[in-house]
Amino acid sequence: MSYADALADLKADFGKQKLLTPSDIAPYISKSSSAQAALRSREKFPIATKDVGGRIFVSIYDLAHFIGDDDGEEVAPIKQPHKLKQHKPAKHNTTDKNKPTRRPPSLGKTLKLMRARREQLELQLEFQRDLYIELEAIELDRFAKSGSRTAKQPPL
């Protein structure tokens, strides 16, 4: 079967579809999609593949070449360029030795804590003033009830 005949047959089967999934081409190459995946991982898959969005596809033209050129000769597997993961270059420590390594605490947070502490102290001071006034009033009442005018008067 020639390339043109194979391409015509594939176009008749798949219509305008140009990229085929491994499950679509499985009956044409007599390998299941899992067997194809194993061959691809070992880089021995004889048909060029395209990776589109993380999915593997085979061009209808590459499949036609594989089917049409199979005249009893063994087709050598196509070497696909091995994709190397590119690592980000290591960052050099560019901190200035004159600057402190730890950031100082936020000034806003410090001010908020100081304001809360001041409000607590004002509340305590107001309570102590009221308590002192009440105790002084009790002492004056006790002194007035005793009727003793010669006794020492409490300090004001």
C-alpha positions as CSV (number, residue, x, y, z in Angstrom):
1,M,0.0,0.0,0.0
2,S,1.4,3.4,-0.9
3,Y,1.4,6.6,1.1
4,A,-1.4,8.1,-1.1
5,D,-3.6,5.1,-0.7
6,A,-3.1,5.0,3.1
7,L,-3.8,8.7,3.4
8,A,-7.0,8.4,1.3
9,D,-8.2,5.5,3.5
10,L,-7.4,7.4,6.7
11,K,-9.2,10.6,5.5
12,A,-12.2,8.4,4.6
13,D,-12.2,7.0,8.1
14,F,-11.5,10.2,10.1
15,G,-12.8,13.0,7.8
16,K,-11.3,16.4,8.4
17,Q,-9.6,15.3,11.6
18,K,-5.9,15.8,11.4
19,L,-4.7,14.8,14.8
20,L,-5.5,11.3,16.1
21,T,-5.4,9.9,19.7
22,P,-3.5,6.7,20.5
23,S,-6.8,4.9,20.9
24,D,-7.8,6.0,17.4
25,I,-4.7,4.6,15.7
26,A,-4.5,1.4,17.8
27,P,-6.3,-0.7,15.1
28,Y,-4.1,0.6,12.3
29,I,-0.8,-0.2,14.0
30,S,-1.9,-3.3,16.0
31,K,-0.8,-1.8,19.3
32,S,-3.0,-0.8,22.2
33,S,-2.8,2.7,23.6
34,S,-1.0,1.4,26.7
35,A,1.5,-0.5,24.6
36,Q,2.0,2.7,22.6
37,A,2.7,4.6,25.8
38,A,5.3,2.1,26.9
39,L,7.0,2.4,23.5
40,R,6.9,6.2,23.7
41,S,8.5,6.1,27.2
42,R,11.3,3.9,25.9
43,E,11.6,6.2,22.8
44,K,11.0,3.3,20.5
45,F,7.6,4.4,19.1
46,P,8.0,4.5,15.3
47,I,5.5,7.4,14.7
48,A,6.2,11.0,15.5
49,T,3.8,12.3,18.2
50,K,2.7,15.8,19.2
51,D,2.0,16.8,22.8
52,V,-0.9,19.2,22.9
53,G,-2.0,20.4,26.3
54,G,-0.6,17.4,28.0
55,R,-2.3,14.9,25.7
56,I,-0.6,12.9,23.0
57,F,-1.7,13.1,19.4
58,V,-0.4,11.6,16.1
59,S,-0.7,13.4,12.8
60,I,-2.8,11.6,10.1
61,Y,0.1,12.2,7.7
62,D,2.7,10.6,9.9
63,L,0.4,7.6,10.4
64,A,-0.1,7.4,6.6
65,H,3.7,7.4,6.1
66,F,4.0,4.6,8.7
67,I,1.3,2.5,7.0
68,G,2.1,3.3,3.4
69,D,5.9,2.9,3.6
70,D,5.6,-0.5,5.3
71,D,6.7,-2.6,2.3
72,G,8.2,-5.4,4.3
73,E,11.1,-3.3,5.5
74,E,11.5,-2.5,9.2
75,V,10.8,1.2,9.9
76,A,13.4,2.7,12.3
77,P,11.9,4.5,15.2
78,I,11.9,8.2,14.9
79,K,14.2,9.8,17.5
80,Q,12.3,12.6,19.1
81,P,14.3,15.3,20.8
82,H,14.6,14.5,24.5
83,K,13.0,17.2,26.5
84,L,15.2,18.3,29.4
85,K,13.6,20.1,32.3
86,Q,15.2,23.4,32.6
87,H,16.1,24.4,36.1
88,K,16.1,27.9,37.3
89,P,19.5,29.3,37.9
90,A,20.5,29.3,41.6
91,K,20.0,32.7,43.1
92,H,23.0,34.3,44.7
93,N,22.5,35.7,48.2
94,T,22.5,39.4,47.4
95,T,21.6,40.7,50.9
96,D,23.5,43.7,52.1
97,K,25.6,42.8,55.2
98,N,25.0,46.2,56.6
99,K,21.3,45.8,56.8
100,P,19.6,43.9,59.6
101,T,18.6,40.4,58.6
102,R,15.3,40.5,60.6
103,R,12.7,43.1,59.8
104,P,11.7,45.3,62.7
105,P,8.1,44.8,64.0
106,S,5.4,46.9,62.4
107,L,5.2,50.4,63.9
108,G,1.4,50.4,63.5
109,K,1.0,47.2,65.5
110,T,3.3,48.7,68.2
111,L,1.3,51.9,68.4
112,K,-2.0,49.9,68.6
113,L,-0.6,47.9,71.6
114,M,0.6,51.1,73.3
115,R,-2.8,52.7,72.8
116,A,-4.6,49.7,74.3
117,R,-2.2,49.7,77.3
118,R,-2.8,53.4,77.9
119,E,-6.5,52.9,77.9
120,Q,-6.2,50.1,80.5
121,L,-4.1,52.3,82.7
122,E,-6.5,55.2,82.4
123,L,-9.4,52.9,83.4
124,Q,-7.4,51.7,86.4
125,L,-6.5,55.3,87.4
126,E,-10.2,56.3,87.2
127,F,-11.2,53.4,89.3
128,Q,-8.6,54.2,91.9
129,R,-9.7,57.9,92.0
130,D,-13.4,56.9,92.5
131,L,-12.4,54.4,95.2
132,Y,-10.3,57.1,97.0
133,I,-13.2,59.6,96.8
134,E,-15.6,57.0,98.2
135,L,-13.3,56.0,101.0
136,E,-12.7,59.6,101.9
137,A,-16.5,60.2,102.0
138,I,-16.9,57.1,104.4
139,E,-14.2,58.4,106.6
140,L,-15.8,61.9,106.8
141,D,-19.2,60.3,107.6
142,R,-17.6,58.2,110.4
143,F,-15.9,61.3,111.8
144,A,-19.1,63.4,111.7
145,K,-21.1,60.7,113.5
146,S,-18.7,60.4,116.3
147,G,-19.3,64.1,117.2
148,S,-15.9,64.6,118.4
149,R,-14.7,68.0,117.4
150,T,-11.5,67.8,119.3
151,A,-10.3,64.7,117.6
152,K,-7.9,65.0,114.8
153,Q,-9.4,65.6,111.4
154,P,-8.4,63.3,108.6
155,P,-6.1,64.7,106.0
156,L,-7.7,65.9,102.9
